[in-house]
Every structure is written in structure tokens, then in C-alpha cells.
Amino acid sequence: MHGDIAKELEKAGYAERQSAFDTWRREYNEERPHETLGMRMPAEVYQSGTRPWKGTPEEISYPGMMTRKINASGHLKYKGEMIFVSHALNGWQIGLKARKDGTLDVYFSRLLLGHLEPQTSSFVPVQRGTEDSAQKPKT
């Protein structure tokens, strides 16, 4: 949270906080110039996105891939083994795509998360800056 609004909201009672936040947001975006914006206000430079927000999908499809659901503890089940992937994916389906070396690419939507190694029942996340992090699924 921005430091200025945090200070202002500390002073307000619970019922007054939304009103105080609305006032702060309007002043911050429409009345206060920002040095990083060349002394313009955010409302002067804001452009809405070209793609409308359609909300979070109920389900993600993985054409041509096996799927597994991540459980509450962040694990998936593969060939009878529970393998930890991430707590953040609790309840979501992930896609598994076989590789020539016997491992599986693990995808969340179009994002390559890492590789599942069936021999060791382990998940190896993709490291930033490696060749694998730039790979995209072939659809």
C-alpha cells in the first residue's frame, strides 16, 4: 500500500475508510502531479488496455496434454506418486506434456512452470534466464 494512503487510513475509523480511500485515489490520480510522469497527473497519461478483462476462467484447457489437479497441499498425483509443485496452484488443473527424454513439461495455461521427473518423483522449476523459460507450448 502506498505510504501516504496508509497514514491517512490509520486515522480514519472503519466506516470512514472507503470514503477516505476514494478521496485519496481521486486526488492522487487527478490532482497531484507526479515527477516521474513529467509533472503530469496519472489520469492524463492513463490508457485502458486493448483487451477487455473477461474475468478468471473457471477451467483452463490443455489440448494434447495430460492434466492433473493440484491439491490443497500443492501436490499432483502422477503414476501413484504425490509430487509437490506449488501451493499457489491449489485447485487448478495443470498440463503435462511428454518430452523425448522421459520427463514432462509442466504448464499452467501457456506458462511453462518446469519439468516433472517421473524417475525421481520430483518437480524441477524453470530457472529465470534459462533457455527453458523462453519455450512456449506448441499448439
ChimeraX attribute file (.defattr): number of C-alpha atoms within 10 A of each C-alpha:
attribute: neighborCount
match mode: 1-to-1
recipient: residues
	/A:1	5
	/A:2	6
	/A:3	7
	/A:4	10
	/A:5	14
	/A:6	11
	/A:7	10
	/A:8	13
	/A:9	17
	/A:10	10
	/A:11	11
	/A:12	14
	/A:13	10
	/A:14	10
	/A:15	8
	/A:16	11
	/A:17	15
	/A:18	13
	/A:19	13
	/A:20	16
	/A:21	16
	/A:22	11
	/A:23	11
	/A:24	17
	/A:25	13
	/A:26	12
	/A:27	13
	/A:28	17
	/A:29	17
	/A:30	14
	/A:31	14
	/A:32	14
	/A:33	17
	/A:34	13
	/A:35	9
	/A:36	9
	/A:37	11
	/A:38	8
	/A:39	10
	/A:40	16
	/A:41	19
	/A:42	17
	/A:43	14
	/A:44	11
	/A:45	10
	/A:46	9
	/A:47	8
	/A:48	7
	/A:49	7
	/A:50	6
	/A:51	6
	/A:52	7
	/A:53	7
	/A:54	6
	/A:55	6
	/A:56	7
	/A:57	7
	/A:58	6
	/A:59	9
	/A:60	15
	/A:61	14
	/A:62	19
	/A:63	11
	/A:64	11
	/A:65	16
	/A:66	14
	/A:67	20
	/A:68	17
	/A:69	16
	/A:70	23
	/A:71	19
	/A:72	14
	/A:73	14
	/A:74	18
	/A:75	20
	/A:76	22
	/A:77	14
	/A:78	13
	/A:79	7
	/A:80	8
	/A:81	13
	/A:82	15
	/A:83	19
	/A:84	18
	/A:85	24
	/A:86	17
	/A:87	13
	/A:88	11
	/A:89	17
	/A:90	16
	/A:91	14
	/A:92	18
	/A:93	21
	/A:94	24
	/A:95	24
	/A:96	21
	/A:97	18
	/A:98	14
	/A:99	10
	/A:100	6
	/A:101	7
	/A:102	11
	/A:103	16
	/A:104	20
	/A:105	23
	/A:106	27
	/A:107	21
	/A:108	17
	/A:109	16
	/A:110	17
	/A:111	15
	/A:112	20
	/A:113	22
	/A:114	19
	/A:115	22
	/A:116	24
	/A:117	16
	/A:118	15
	/A:119	8
	/A:120	9
	/A:121	15
	/A:122	15
	/A:123	22
	/A:124	14
	/A:125	17
	/A:126	17
	/A:127	11
	/A:128	9
	/A:129	8
	/A:130	9
	/A:131	9
	/A:132	16
	/A:133	15
	/A:134	11
	/A:135	11
	/A:136	11
	/A:137	12
	/A:138	7
	/A:139	7
